[in-house]
Amino acid sequence: MNKKEIKVQDIKAFLGEDLIGVFGDDTNVFVDNVADVEHVNETTLDWINPRRLNQQEIAENSPARVLLVTSKVSYSEAMEKLGKVLLVVKNPRLKLAKIIAEFFVEKPKALIHPSAIVDENAEIDPSVAIGAGCVIGKVKIGKGTVINPNVVLYDDVTIGNNCLIQAGTVIGTDGLGCSREADGTLVKFPHLGGVVIGNNVEIGANCQIAKGVLSDTLIDDGCKINGLCFIAHNCHLEKNVWITGDTMLCGSIHVKPNTTIYSNVIIREQSTIGERVTIGMGSVVTKNVPDGETWVGVPARKLEKQ
């Protein structure tokens, strides 16, 4: 990672009302990197995990001068002698992620790579970045969205603002709903819908998202989908659904807001997954899941709290 000098005062301004308190003299203090625990140095922006029982000890012994901590860490005389600065927040890891995204992640430049094939009727905001080898149909893409290399967007796909579509993903394919003739011949049901993706959505590498049959497949604002996932026709993911890698959602599944679905999960078609649900890794879900529950296993069942 390239080092970038960031003044602590700029970090304070960015955190705004999320900053509970500041301890130590931050005049002319800066950080220039973030690092794992084995590579922290004096100019690292370090953080203390609030789950740790020895938060105070970790803070005292961190080589870093600037630390994101919870209010459980006290500003000691030893810290003052070392010139440490404590930025007190409710969730250090969350705030670190936001700081990294704001100050340390290089924003892609708006461009369409010369090797990309883009339909002349596509509606693409000038701030969009489209990588090498992409094939873009008659779509709509909003402000600040990044399409990485070798992505295919079929016709009738709408993508909102500030989305990230990782390499190799295909969006807007036909699903494969079929009926049989009396002699067993398969007749595919035509797919006339599209895919509508909201704002601030991330879709990982090598995913496939099918368009709807007679209505649209919907992925609402804030959803995050890891690589190698399959989202079938007419699924509806409400706001802030998080799906980790290699998971399959069969047709017409409704996932309510703020639900987490871990890796290698399969969910049966026509299922409804409630709000703030957790589905454990490797589970096979064959029933509707009520709000707020955790389900695991094959077939998945409610995990009772101990």
C-alpha positions in Angstrom: 0.0 0.0 0.0 1.3 3.4 -0.9 1.7 5.7 2.1 -0.4 8.8 2.2 0.0 11.5 4.9 -3.3 12.3 6.6 -3.6 14.9 9.3 -5.5 13.7 12.4 -7.5 17.0 12.3 -8.8 15.9 8.9 -9.8 12.5 10.3 -11.6 14.3 13.2 -13.5 16.5 10.7 -14.5 13.4 8.7 -15.8 11.5 11.7 -17.8 14.5 12.8 -20.6 13.6 15.3 -19.4 9.9 15.3 -16.4 11.1 17.3 -17.2 10.7 21.0 -14.0 12.3 22.3 -10.3 13.0 21.6 -7.5 12.6 24.1 -3.9 13.9 23.5 -2.5 16.7 21.6 -3.1 16.2 17.9 -1.4 19.4 16.7 0.6 18.6 13.6 0.0 14.8 14.2 -0.5 12.7 11.1 -0.9 9.1 10.0 0.3 7.7 6.7 -0.7 4.0 6.7 -3.1 1.3 8.0 -1.7 -2.1 8.8 -2.3 -5.5 10.3 -1.2 -6.1 13.9 2.2 -7.4 12.9 3.1 -4.3 10.8 1.9 -1.4 12.9 4.4 1.4 13.3 4.4 4.9 14.8 2.5 6.5 11.9 -0.1 3.8 11.5 -3.7 4.5 12.3 -4.3 1.6 14.7 -7.5 0.4 16.2 -8.5 -1.7 19.3 -11.1 -4.4 18.9 -13.8 -3.8 21.6 -14.2 -7.6 22.0 -10.8 -7.9 23.4 -10.6 -8.1 27.2 -7.3 -6.4 27.4 -8.1 -3.3 25.4 -6.2 -1.0 27.7 -3.0 -3.1 27.6 -3.2 -3.3 23.8 -3.5 0.5 23.5 -0.7 1.1 25.9 1.7 -1.2 24.0 0.7 -0.4 20.4 3.6 1.2 18.5 1.1 3.6 16.8 0.7 7.1 18.0 -2.9 7.4 16.9 -5.5 4.9 17.8 -9.3 4.4 17.3 -10.7 3.1 20.6 -13.9 2.8 22.6 -14.6 4.6 25.8 -13.4 1.6 27.7 -9.8 2.7 27.0 -8.5 5.3 29.4 -5.9 8.0 28.5 -3.1 7.1 30.8 0.0 9.0 32.0 2.1 6.5 29.9 0.2 7.4 26.8 0.5 11.1 27.4 4.3 10.7 27.8 4.5 8.9 24.5 2.4 11.6 22.8 -0.4 9.2 21.8 -3.7 10.4 20.5 -6.9 8.5 21.2 -9.9 8.9 18.9 -12.9 7.6 20.9 -15.7 6.1 18.8 -18.5 3.5 19.3 -17.3 1.0 16.7 -13.5 1.3 15.9 -13.5 -1.3 13.1 -16.5 0.3 11.3 -15.0 3.8 11.6 -11.6 2.5 10.4 -13.3 1.1 7.3 -14.8 4.4 6.5 -11.6 6.3 7.0 -9.7 3.9 4.7 -12.4 4.3 2.0 -12.2 8.1 2.3 -8.5 8.7 2.6 -6.5 5.6 1.5 -8.5 4.0 -1.4 -7.6 5.4 -4.8 -10.8 6.3 -6.6 -11.0 5.0 -10.2 -11.0 7.6 -12.9 -14.1 8.0 -15.0 -13.5 6.3 -18.4 -14.7 3.6 -20.7 -11.8 1.3 -21.7 -11.3 1.2 -25.5 -11.8 -2.6 -25.5 -15.3 -2.4 -24.0 -18.3 -2.9 -26.2 -21.0 -0.5 -25.3 -24.5 -0.3 -26.9 -25.1 3.1 -28.5 -28.4 3.3 -26.6 -26.9 2.7 -23.1 -27.4 5.6 -20.7 -24.1 5.9 -18.7 -23.3 8.8 -16.4 -20.0 10.5 -17.4 -18.5 9.7 -14.0 -18.7 5.9 -14.5 -15.6 3.7 -15.0 -15.9 0.7 -17.3 -13.0 -1.7 -17.5 -11.4 -3.7 -20.3 -13.3 -6.4 -22.1 -16.8 -5.5 -20.8 -19.9 -5.9 -22.9 -22.6 -3.4 -22.0 -26.1 -3.6 -23.5 -29.0 -1.2 -23.4 -28.6 -0.3 -19.7 -28.7 2.6 -17.3 -25.7 3.2 -15.0 -25.7 5.9 -12.4 -23.1 8.3 -11.0 -19.7 7.1 -9.7 -20.3 3.4 -10.4 -17.3 1.2 -11.3 -17.6 -1.7 -13.7 -14.5 -3.9 -13.5 -13.0 -5.9 -16.4 -14.9 -8.6 -18.3 -18.3 -7.8 -16.9 -21.4 -8.5 -19.1 -24.5 -6.4 -18.6 -27.4 -7.5 -20.8 -30.2 -5.2 -21.9 -32.7 -3.9 -19.4 -30.3 -3.7 -16.5 -30.4 -0.6 -14.3 -27.5 0.1 -11.9 -27.7 3.0 -9.4 -25.1 5.4 -8.1 -21.7 4.5 -6.5 -22.0 0.7 -7.1 -19.1 -1.7 -7.7 -19.4 -4.6 -10.0 -16.4 -6.9 -9.8 -14.6 -8.6 -12.7 -16.3 -11.4 -14.6 -19.8 -10.9 -13.3 -22.8 -11.3 -15.6 -26.1 -9.5 -14.9 -29.3 -9.8 -16.8 -29.2 -13.4 -18.1 -32.3 -15.4 -18.8 -33.2 -17.8 -16.0 -34.3 -21.3 -16.9 -37.9 -21.9 -15.9 -39.3 -24.7 -18.0 -42.5 -26.6 -18.6 -42.8 -30.1 -20.2 -44.9 -31.3 -23.1 -46.7 -34.6 -22.7 -43.7 -36.3 -24.4 -41.2 -34.7 -22.0 -40.0 -32.0 -24.3 -38.9 -28.9 -22.4 -40.4 -25.5 -23.2 -38.5 -22.6 -21.7 -40.6 -19.8 -20.2 -39.5 -16.5 -21.8 -38.0 -13.8 -19.6 -39.3 -10.3 -20.2 -38.2 -8.6 -17.1 -34.9 -6.9 -16.2 -32.6 -6.3 -13.2 -32.8 -3.2 -11.1 -29.9 -2.5 -8.7 -30.0 0.3 -6.3 -27.3 2.7 -4.9 -24.1 1.7 -3.1 -24.4 -2.0 -4.0 -21.3 -4.2 -4.4 -21.4 -7.4 -6.4 -18.3 -9.7 -6.3 -16.4 -11.4 -9.0 -17.9 -14.1 -11.2 -21.5 -13.7 -10.0 -24.6 -14.3 -12.1 -27.8 -12.4 -11.6 -30.8 -13.4 -13.8 -33.4 -11.0 -15.0 -37.0 -11.4 -14.0 -39.6 -13.4 -15.9 -42.6 -11.0 -16.1 -41.3 -8.4 -13.6 -37.8 -7.4 -12.5 -35.1 -8.9 -10.2 -34.5 -6.3 -7.5 -31.4 -5.6 -5.5 -32.0 -2.6 -3.2 -29.6 0.0 -1.8 -26.6 -1.0 0.2 -26.6 -4.7 -0.6 -23.2 -6.5 -0.6 -22.8 -9.8 -2.5 -19.5 -11.7 -2.5 -18.0 -13.6 -5.4 -19.4 -16.7 -7.1 -23.0 -16.1 -6.1 -26.1 -16.9 -8.2 -29.2 -14.8 -7.8 -32.1 -16.3 -9.8 -35.0 -14.6 -11.6 -37.4 -12.4 -9.7 -35.5 -12.4 -6.4 -35.8 -9.3 -4.3 -33.1 -8.3 -1.9 -34.2 -5.4 0.3 -31.8 -2.9 1.8 -28.4 -3.8 3.2 -28.6 -7.6 2.6 -25.1 -9.1 3.0 -24.4 -12.4 1.1 -20.9 -14.0 1.3 -19.3 -16.2 -1.3 -20.6 -19.1 -3.4 -24.3 -18.8 -2.3 -27.3 -19.7 -4.5 -30.7 -18.0 -4.3 -33.3 -19.9 -6.4 -36.2 -18.1 -8.1 -38.5 -15.6 -6.5 -36.8 -15.4 -3.1 -37.6 -12.4 -1.0 -34.9 -11.3 1.5 -35.8 -8.6 3.9 -33.5 -5.8 5.1 -30.3 -6.2 7.1 -30.1 -9.9 6.7 -26.8 -11.8 6.5 -26.4 -15.0 4.5 -23.1 -16.7 4.8 -21.1 -18.8 2.4 -22.2 -21.9 0.5 -25.9 -21.4 1.3 -28.7 -22.7 -0.9 -32.2 -21.2 -0.5 -35.3 -22.8 -2.0 -37.4 -20.9 -4.5 -40.4 -18.9 -3.4 -38.9 -18.6 0.1 -39.1 -15.5 2.3 -36.2 -14.7 4.6 -37.1 -12.2 7.3 -35.4 -9.0 8.5 -32.2 -9.2 10.5 -31.9 -12.9 9.9 -28.6 -14.8 9.9 -28.2 -17.9 7.8 -25.1 -20.0 8.7 -22.6 -21.2 6.2 -23.4 -24.4 4.3 -27.1 -24.3 5.2 -29.9 -25.5 2.9 -33.0 -23.4 3.6 -36.3 -25.0 2.5 -38.7 -22.9 4.6 -39.6 -19.3 5.3 -37.4 -17.8 8.0 -39.1 -15.4 10.5 -37.5 -12.0 11.4 -34.6 -11.9 13.8 -33.8 -15.6 13.8 -30.5 -17.6 13.1 -30.9 -20.7 11.0 -28.2 -23.4 10.3 -27.9 -26.9 9.0 -29.1 -29.2 6.2 -32.0 -28.8 6.1 -31.7 -25.5 8.0 -33.4 -25.1 11.4 -33.6 -22.3 13.9 -30.5 -22.1 16.2 -31.8 -21.8 19.7 -30.0 -19.4 22.0 -28.1 -21.0 24.8 
